[in-house]
Amino acid sequence: MILLDTCALIWIVNKDPIAPAALAEAERAFRRGELFLSPVSAWEIGALASRGRLKLGVSPEAYVERAFTLPGVQVAALTPQIAVRSSGLPGSFHSDPADCLLVATALAMGLRLMTRDRRILAYGAQGHLSVMGC
């Protein structure tokens, strides 16, 4: 079971290059109905698009709707418990709220987080989180 970081979600939806092993793993999870997306990624996509840092070709709402409603995609719940957990992650982690929420979601749900974010990968290397680089 995999949770896609926002960058991984964007690259997969846009068919941008990612590591072949990561793409194969995401496709397997997708076919099994075990590919998770977080509402945090929807917020990040909207924020990036509104600042002109992400060109979508469609409205952010349409882009998110398309990605989040694909068969095989599950929406990870953003619960109050996950929100609280994100504010006190074990070990040493940076303070980006979106990354903290994604990490807390993966931890709470027992998901592997697929990302290219060096800070999240380093956190996984510390043994706090199951990660997969893409």
C-alpha positions in Angstrom: 0.0 0.0 0.0 1.4 3.3 -1.1 0.8 7.0 -0.4 2.0 9.3 -3.2 3.7 12.5 -2.2 2.4 15.4 -4.1 5.4 15.5 -6.5 5.0 11.8 -7.3 1.3 12.3 -7.9 1.9 15.2 -10.3 4.7 13.3 -12.2 2.6 10.1 -12.6 -0.5 12.0 -13.7 1.5 14.2 -16.1 3.4 11.1 -17.3 6.7 12.7 -16.4 9.7 10.4 -16.0 10.0 8.6 -12.7 12.1 5.6 -11.6 10.9 2.5 -13.4 10.8 0.5 -10.2 8.7 3.2 -8.5 6.3 3.4 -11.5 5.9 -0.4 -11.5 5.2 -0.4 -7.8 2.6 2.4 -8.1 0.9 0.6 -11.0 0.7 -2.6 -8.9 -0.8 -0.7 -6.0 -3.2 1.0 -8.4 -4.4 -2.3 -9.8 -4.9 -3.7 -6.3 -6.8 -0.6 -5.1 -4.0 0.2 -2.7 -2.8 3.5 -4.1 -3.6 6.4 -1.7 -3.7 10.1 -2.2 -4.0 12.7 0.5 -6.3 15.7 0.6 -3.0 17.6 1.5 -1.9 16.9 -2.1 -5.1 18.5 -3.4 -4.3 21.6 -1.3 -0.6 21.6 -2.5 -1.7 21.3 -6.2 -4.1 24.2 -5.8 -1.5 26.3 -4.0 1.2 25.6 -6.6 -1.2 26.4 -9.5 -2.4 29.7 -7.9 1.2 30.8 -7.5 2.0 30.0 -11.1 4.5 27.3 -10.1 2.4 24.5 -11.7 0.9 24.6 -15.1 -2.0 22.2 -15.4 -3.8 22.8 -18.7 -7.1 22.5 -16.7 -8.4 24.1 -13.5 -6.8 22.8 -10.3 -10.3 21.5 -9.3 -10.6 19.5 -12.5 -7.0 18.1 -12.2 -7.6 17.0 -8.6 -11.0 15.6 -9.4 -9.5 13.5 -12.2 -6.6 12.2 -10.1 -8.6 11.5 -7.0 -11.5 9.7 -8.7 -9.5 7.2 -10.7 -10.6 3.6 -10.1 -8.0 2.0 -7.8 -7.2 5.3 -6.0 -8.1 5.6 -2.4 -8.4 8.9 -0.6 -6.4 8.8 2.7 -8.4 10.3 5.5 -7.0 13.4 7.1 -8.2 12.8 10.7 -7.8 14.9 13.8 -5.5 12.3 15.1 -3.2 12.5 12.0 -3.3 16.3 12.3 -2.1 16.1 15.9 0.5 13.4 15.1 1.9 15.6 12.3 2.9 18.2 14.9 5.1 15.9 16.9 6.8 13.4 14.6 9.5 11.2 16.1 13.1 11.9 15.4 14.3 14.9 13.5 12.1 16.2 10.7 11.6 19.6 9.1 8.6 21.8 9.8 6.9 22.0 6.3 3.2 21.4 7.4 2.3 19.6 4.2 5.2 17.2 4.4 4.4 16.6 8.1 0.8 15.8 7.3 1.8 13.4 4.5 4.3 11.7 6.8 1.8 11.4 9.7 -0.8 10.0 7.3 1.6 7.3 6.0 2.6 6.4 9.6 -0.9 6.3 10.9 -2.2 4.2 8.0 0.9 1.9 7.7 1.6 3.2 4.1 4.8 3.4 2.2 5.4 7.0 1.1 6.6 7.4 -2.5 8.6 10.6 -3.0 11.6 12.3 -4.4 11.8 14.7 -1.6 15.3 14.4 -0.1 14.2 15.4 3.4 11.5 12.8 3.5 13.8 10.1 2.1 16.4 11.0 4.8 13.7 10.7 7.4 12.8 7.2 6.1 16.5 6.3 6.2 16.5 7.2 9.9 14.0 4.3 10.3 10.9 6.4 11.1 9.0 5.8 7.9 8.7 3.4 5.0 9.7 5.3 1.9 10.3 4.6 -1.8 12.2 7.0 -4.0 10.8 7.8 -7.4 
